[in-house]
């Protein structure tokens, strides 16, 4: 029998590492790798399509603008309409600034 894995603790640790990344961009490669694990774990654990898309948008904005304010992350993660998240995903690639993105985030 394989050992039991505490996915909740693993996810919390990964999120904490991402927050440390935003404070210290030199750790980007490590945070990027951990982020991939978070996505995979969320899918395994049954995350909804909306949750996965919202996380992907936060990730995309982080790649483009280095820091995504926590308030913006919270608003994004609260969006549950998949069509709205599709619109926001496209915007996350096309916007010129976080302010422009925030103006379209309802």
TIGU-485297 format. One record per residue (C-alpha): residue number from 1; residue in three letters; x, y, z. Coordinates in nm, 4 decimals, padded with zeros to 6 digits. Layout:
<recs>
(rec NUM; ALA; (X; Y; Z))
...
</recs>
This chain:
<recs>
(rec 1; UNK; (00.0000; 00.0000; 00.0000))
(rec 2; UNK; (00.1412; 00.3412; -00.0947))
(rec 3; UNK; (00.1700; 00.6139; 00.1681))
(rec 4; UNK; (-00.1160; 00.8600; 00.1991))
(rec 5; UNK; (-00.0461; 01.2036; 00.0540))
(rec 6; UNK; (-00.1779; 01.5112; 00.2338))
(rec 7; UNK; (-00.2854; 01.7128; -00.0717))
(rec 8; UNK; (-00.4252; 02.0018; 00.1307))
(rec 9; UNK; (-00.0917; 02.0607; 00.3037))
(rec 10; UNK; (00.0875; 02.0270; -00.0274))
(rec 11; UNK; (-00.1404; 02.2867; -00.1875))
(rec 12; UNK; (-00.0982; 02.5264; 00.1050))
(rec 13; UNK; (00.2787; 02.4904; 00.0830))
(rec 14; UNK; (00.2688; 02.5557; -00.2905))
(rec 15; UNK; (00.0557; 02.8703; -00.2460))
(rec 16; UNK; (00.2912; 02.9984; 00.0228))
(rec 17; UNK; (00.5826; 02.9433; -00.2118))
(rec 18; UNK; (00.4030; 03.1412; -00.4827))
(rec 19; UNK; (00.3506; 03.4303; -00.2421))
(rec 20; UNK; (00.7216; 03.4175; -00.1562))
(rec 21; UNK; (00.7943; 03.4301; -00.5280))
(rec 22; UNK; (00.6011; 03.7519; -00.5712))
(rec 23; UNK; (00.8137; 03.9021; -00.2956))
(rec 24; UNK; (01.1362; 03.7626; -00.4474))
(rec 25; UNK; (01.1357; 03.7309; -00.8289))
(rec 26; UNK; (01.4706; 03.5444; -00.8309))
(rec 27; UNK; (01.2835; 03.2326; -00.7255))
(rec 28; UNK; (01.0666; 03.2432; -01.0366))
(rec 29; UNK; (01.1821; 02.9124; -01.1864))
(rec 30; UNK; (01.1132; 02.7252; -00.8644))
(rec 31; UNK; (00.7744; 02.8933; -00.8260))
(rec 32; UNK; (00.6858; 02.8179; -01.1874))
(rec 33; UNK; (00.7564; 02.4483; -01.1373))
(rec 34; UNK; (00.5514; 02.4412; -00.8175))
(rec 35; UNK; (00.2677; 02.6231; -00.9928))
(rec 36; UNK; (00.2495; 02.3427; -01.2477))
(rec 37; UNK; (00.2117; 02.0947; -00.9628))
(rec 38; UNK; (-00.0703; 02.3044; -00.8154))
(rec 39; UNK; (-00.2594; 02.2981; -01.1454))
(rec 40; UNK; (-00.2162; 01.9217; -01.1771))
(rec 41; UNK; (-00.3203; 01.8590; -00.8173))
(rec 42; UNK; (-00.6278; 02.0769; -00.8513))
(rec 43; UNK; (-00.7377; 01.8823; -01.1561))
(rec 44; UNK; (-00.6755; 01.5534; -00.9761))
(rec 45; UNK; (-00.8667; 01.6763; -00.6724))
(rec 46; UNK; (-01.1654; 01.7748; -00.8848))
(rec 47; UNK; (-01.1284; 02.1493; -00.9205))
(rec 48; UNK; (-01.3984; 02.3011; -01.1343))
(rec 49; UNK; (-01.3242; 02.4331; -01.4791))
(rec 50; UNK; (-01.3891; 02.7862; -01.3515))
(rec 51; UNK; (-01.1389; 02.7483; -01.0655))
(rec 52; UNK; (-00.8749; 02.6179; -01.3028))
(rec 53; UNK; (-00.9352; 02.9008; -01.5509))
(rec 54; UNK; (-00.9198; 03.1651; -01.2767))
(rec 55; UNK; (-00.5897; 03.0218; -01.1519))
(rec 56; UNK; (-00.4590; 03.0249; -01.5096))
(rec 57; UNK; (-00.5485; 03.3930; -01.5462))
(rec 58; UNK; (-00.3684; 03.4794; -01.2223))
(rec 59; UNK; (-00.0683; 03.2870; -01.3488))
(rec 60; UNK; (-00.0735; 03.4612; -01.6893))
(rec 61; UNK; (-00.0948; 03.8059; -01.5308))
(rec 62; UNK; (00.1888; 03.7139; -01.2953))
(rec 63; UNK; (00.4067; 03.6106; -01.5888))
(rec 64; UNK; (00.3334; 03.9344; -01.7722))
(rec 65; UNK; (00.3374; 04.1879; -01.4881))
(rec 66; UNK; (00.5380; 04.0044; -01.2181))
(rec 67; UNK; (00.3010; 04.0908; -00.9316))
(rec 68; UNK; (-00.0746; 04.0398; -00.9188))
(rec 69; UNK; (-00.2307; 04.2274; -00.6258))
(rec 70; UNK; (-00.3998; 03.9984; -00.3754))
(rec 71; UNK; (-00.7291; 04.1880; -00.4105))
(rec 72; UNK; (-00.7271; 04.1202; -00.7852))
(rec 73; UNK; (-00.6479; 03.7537; -00.7254))
(rec 74; UNK; (-00.9379; 03.7275; -00.4814))
(rec 75; UNK; (-01.1789; 03.8880; -00.7305))
(rec 76; UNK; (-01.0627; 03.6577; -01.0085))
(rec 77; UNK; (-01.0946; 03.3457; -00.7978))
(rec 78; UNK; (-01.4517; 03.4471; -00.7098))
(rec 79; UNK; (-01.5603; 03.4526; -01.0761))
(rec 80; UNK; (-01.7549; 03.1350; -01.1561))
(rec 81; UNK; (-01.8990; 03.2122; -01.4995))
(rec 82; UNK; (-01.6849; 03.0238; -01.7542))
(rec 83; UNK; (-01.7754; 03.2620; -02.0404))
(rec 84; UNK; (-01.6660; 03.5606; -01.8312))
(rec 85; UNK; (-01.3429; 03.3794; -01.7432))
(rec 86; UNK; (-01.2805; 03.3103; -02.1137))
(rec 87; UNK; (-01.3165; 03.6837; -02.1804))
(rec 88; UNK; (-01.0792; 03.7621; -01.8929))
(rec 89; UNK; (-00.8279; 03.5045; -02.0157))
(rec 90; UNK; (-00.8133; 03.6742; -02.3554))
(rec 91; UNK; (-00.7795; 04.0097; -02.1834))
(rec 92; UNK; (-00.4943; 03.8766; -01.9651))
(rec 93; UNK; (-00.2961; 03.8208; -02.2860))
(rec 94; UNK; (-00.3952; 04.1442; -02.4591))
(rec 95; UNK; (-00.4073; 04.4115; -02.1876))
(rec 96; UNK; (-00.1262; 04.6629; -02.1641))
(rec 97; UNK; (-00.1344; 04.6969; -01.7836))
(rec 98; UNK; (-00.2885; 04.5557; -01.4685))
(rec 99; UNK; (-00.4963; 04.8736; -01.4453))
(rec 100; UNK; (-00.6474; 04.8010; -01.7847))
(rec 101; UNK; (-00.7224; 04.4449; -01.6753))
(rec 102; UNK; (-00.8722; 04.5637; -01.3442))
(rec 103; UNK; (-01.1038; 04.8036; -01.5280))
(rec 104; UNK; (-01.2603; 04.5036; -01.7073))
(rec 105; UNK; (-01.2807; 04.2810; -01.3986))
(rec 106; UNK; (-01.6360; 04.2933; -01.2643))
</recs>
